[in-house]
Amino acid sequence: MIAINRRQILLSGLFLGLFAVAGTSFVAITEFTSRDAIRANERALLLRNLYALLPARELDNDIATDTLRVPADELLGTDAPSRVYRARRAGEPVAAIFSPIAPNGYSGRIHLLVGVYVDGRVAGVRVVRHAETPGLGDAIEIRKSPWIETFTGRSLDDPPLDDWAVKRDGGAFDQLTGATITPRAVIEAVRDTLLYYRRNADMIFADEN
């Protein structure tokens, strides 16, 4: 009886070991075979977001790979290095797309993409991640409201720097119906990105990646 029990234990252990090896192998193979597809999907999503701000006809370089890592900066709302995507045409700078964070949204951090033309005008703004209130603060999303497009073509001179605020605060920008904190945070983040660009334009378009 003892010998049979030992045999059963050994067989059970063997089967469990084989099952573990097979499962691990399956996961590894699946990850390996899907890695290229995942990367392709991530690149397609990135390009879709970038070209939403800057039409492909305005550049001729690979904006997804012509990038620069910049240190954490208070103006960008970042506490770690972030990536800047650089658009060029015939070798000349066209625009830079930043990934700033508005740290003071109503429900936390609001992650943005902000495109800035070489002359300091806003090429476009998109919200890529947030936790704002559905039906109120989430109107910062382009699929929910055209509000985010109000920044396109603006600069630190249009409106003047002191007017980069919601109208309730004496500024030039509309707030959202039922929500002021969220648009206030986005406006400040876009303004600060323009300030960052003004101070660092030469560095942004340096040749080193």
Secondary structure per residue as TSV (DSSP state, phi and psi in degrees):
chain	resnum	aa	ss	phi	psi
A	1	M	-	360.0	-42.2
A	2	I	H	-63.6	-40.7
A	3	A	H	-64.1	-39.9
A	4	I	H	-65.4	-42.1
A	5	N	H	-63.0	-39.7
A	6	R	H	-65.1	-39.6
A	7	R	H	-64.3	-41.4
A	8	Q	H	-64.2	-40.3
A	9	I	H	-64.1	-43.5
A	10	L	H	-63.9	-42.1
A	11	L	H	-65.1	-40.9
A	12	S	H	-63.1	-42.9
A	13	G	H	-63.0	-39.6
A	14	L	H	-63.3	-45.4
A	15	F	H	-64.2	-40.5
A	16	L	H	-63.3	-41.3
A	17	G	H	-63.4	-44.1
A	18	L	H	-63.8	-40.0
A	19	F	H	-62.5	-42.8
A	20	A	H	-63.6	-44.0
A	21	V	H	-63.1	-44.2
A	22	A	H	-63.6	-42.5
A	23	G	H	-64.0	-44.5
A	24	T	H	-63.0	-41.3
A	25	S	H	-64.0	-40.9
A	26	F	H	-62.8	-44.4
A	27	V	H	-61.9	-44.3
A	28	A	H	-63.4	-42.7
A	29	I	H	-66.3	-42.7
A	30	T	H	-61.6	-43.8
A	31	E	H	-63.7	-41.9
A	32	F	H	-64.7	-45.2
A	33	T	H	-73.2	-25.9
A	34	S	H	-95.0	-6.5
A	35	R	H	-58.9	-46.0
A	36	D	H	-64.5	-38.9
A	37	A	H	-66.4	-40.2
A	38	I	H	-63.2	-45.4
A	39	R	H	-62.4	-40.3
A	40	A	H	-64.2	-41.3
A	41	N	H	-65.8	-41.4
A	42	E	H	-63.5	-40.6
A	43	R	H	-66.4	-40.9
A	44	A	H	-62.9	-41.2
A	45	L	H	-65.7	-42.2
A	46	L	H	-61.3	-47.5
A	47	L	H	-64.0	-37.2
A	48	R	H	-61.9	-41.6
A	49	N	H	-68.0	-41.7
A	50	L	H	-66.8	-43.9
A	51	Y	H	-74.8	-14.5
A	52	A	H	-68.1	-26.8
A	53	L	H	-92.9	-32.6
A	54	L	S	-137.4	105.3
A	55	P	-	-55.2	142.6
A	56	A	G	-58.7	-27.8
A	57	R	G	-67.3	-15.9
A	58	E	G	-88.8	-2.8
A	59	L	-	-143.1	161.4
A	60	D	-	-132.4	9.7
A	61	N	S	-100.6	172.8
A	62	D	-	-87.5	94.3
A	63	I	T	-64.4	-25.2
A	64	A	T	-71.2	-22.1
A	65	T	T	-112.4	-16.1
A	66	D	S	-85.2	82.8
A	67	T	E	-127.9	166.2
A	68	L	E	-140.6	132.0
A	69	R	E	-91.3	125.3
A	70	V	E	-113.5	147.8
A	71	P	-	-64.4	160.2
A	72	A	-	-53.6	141.2
A	73	D	-	-149.5	138.5
A	74	E	G	-61.5	-34.6
A	75	L	G	-66.8	-28.5
A	76	L	G	-91.2	-4.7
A	77	G	T	69.5	20.1
A	78	T	-	-104.9	146.8
A	79	D	S	-114.8	13.9
A	80	A	S	-150.0	160.9
A	81	P	-	-55.8	146.0
A	82	S	E	-129.3	166.3
A	83	R	E	-105.0	137.3
A	84	V	E	-112.1	131.1
A	85	Y	E	-99.6	129.7
A	86	R	E	-112.9	127.5
A	87	A	E	-102.8	135.2
A	88	R	E	-135.9	157.3
A	89	R	E	-137.7	125.2
A	90	A	T	53.8	34.6
A	91	G	T	83.7	-6.2
A	92	E	E	-98.4	142.0
A	93	P	E	-60.4	137.3
A	94	V	E	-113.9	-50.2
A	95	A	E	-163.8	163.5
A	96	A	E	-127.2	140.7
A	97	I	E	-114.7	121.3
A	98	F	E	-102.3	163.2
A	99	S	-	-121.2	63.5
A	100	P	-	-76.0	166.0
A	101	I	E	-126.7	127.7
A	102	A	E	-85.5	110.0
A	103	P	E	-79.0	-12.5
A	104	N	E	-119.7	41.0
A	105	G	E	-67.6	168.8
A	106	Y	T	-60.6	-37.0
A	107	S	T	-115.9	22.4
A	108	G	E	121.9	-155.9
A	109	R	E	-74.3	139.6
A	110	I	E	-115.9	118.0
A	111	H	E	-91.8	131.1
A	112	L	E	-125.6	162.6
A	113	L	E	-117.9	128.1
A	114	V	E	-127.3	117.0
A	115	G	E	-93.3	134.7
A	116	V	E	-128.2	119.8
A	117	Y	E	-66.0	160.3
A	118	V	T	-59.8	-25.1
A	119	D	T	-87.9	5.0
A	120	G	S	93.4	2.8
A	121	R	-	-84.8	150.7
A	122	V	E	-75.9	123.7
A	123	A	E	-79.8	-31.1
A	124	G	E	166.9	162.6
A	125	V	E	-136.3	138.6
A	126	R	E	-138.1	146.1
A	127	V	E	-92.8	125.9
A	128	V	E	-106.1	-21.1
A	129	R	E	-160.8	137.7
A	130	H	-	-164.7	172.9
A	131	A	-	-133.2	31.3
A	132	E	-	-72.0	163.1
A	133	T	-	-65.4	123.4
A	134	P	T	-58.0	136.9
A	135	G	T	84.9	-9.0
A	136	L	T	-129.6	-86.4
A	137	G	G	-66.7	-21.6
A	138	D	G	-74.0	0.7
A	139	A	G	-69.3	-3.1
A	140	I	G	-73.2	-14.0
A	141	E	S	-77.7	138.5
A	142	I	T	-62.9	-29.3
A	143	R	T	-77.7	-12.0
A	144	K	T	-102.9	-27.2
A	145	S	-	-164.9	149.2
A	146	P	G	-80.8	4.9
A	147	W	G	-52.5	-40.9
A	148	I	G	-63.7	-21.7
A	149	E	G	-75.6	-8.0
A	150	T	G	-64.6	-17.5
A	151	F	G	-82.8	-20.8
A	152	T	T	-59.3	127.9
A	153	G	T	85.8	-7.9
A	154	R	-	-78.9	164.2
A	155	S	B	-149.7	-179.7
A	156	L	T	-71.3	-9.5
A	157	D	B	-102.2	-7.8
A	158	D	B	-144.1	89.8
A	159	P	T	-81.3	171.1
A	160	P	B	-56.1	155.0
A	161	L	G	-51.3	-41.6
A	162	D	G	-67.9	-15.4
A	163	D	G	-98.2	7.9
A	164	W	-	-79.9	77.4
A	165	A	S	-161.1	166.6
A	166	V	B	-72.0	157.4
A	167	K	G	-60.6	-31.6
A	168	R	G	-62.3	-26.0
A	169	D	G	-98.1	11.8
A	170	G	T	88.4	13.0
A	171	G	S	-95.6	-167.3
A	172	A	S	-102.4	-5.3
A	173	F	B	-107.1	140.5
A	174	D	-	-66.5	144.0
A	175	Q	-	-88.1	173.6
A	176	L	B	-90.9	150.3
A	177	T	T	-60.4	119.7
A	178	G	T	79.8	2.9
A	179	A	B	-144.9	125.1
A	180	T	S	-118.7	-36.9
A	181	I	H	-62.5	-42.3
A	182	T	H	-63.5	-54.7
A	183	P	H	-63.6	-33.3
A	184	R	H	-58.7	-43.2
A	185	A	H	-65.1	-41.3
A	186	V	H	-68.2	-43.4
A	187	I	H	-58.8	-45.5
A	188	E	H	-63.2	-39.3
A	189	A	H	-66.9	-40.5
A	190	V	H	-66.7	-45.5
A	191	R	H	-57.5	-45.6
A	192	D	H	-67.4	-31.8
A	193	T	H	-65.3	-40.8
A	194	L	H	-64.0	-38.8
A	195	L	H	-63.7	-42.0
A	196	Y	H	-61.2	-44.6
A	197	Y	H	-62.0	-44.9
A	198	R	H	-56.6	-39.0
A	199	R	H	-81.4	-18.3
A	200	N	H	-128.7	16.1
A	201	A	H	-56.3	-42.6
A	202	D	H	-63.4	-40.6
A	203	M	H	-68.6	-37.3
A	204	I	H	-59.8	-39.9
A	205	F	T	-102.2	22.7
A	206	A	-	-65.1	161.5
A	207	D	S	-74.4	-25.9
A	208	E	-	-73.5	137.1
A	209	N	-	-93.9	360.0
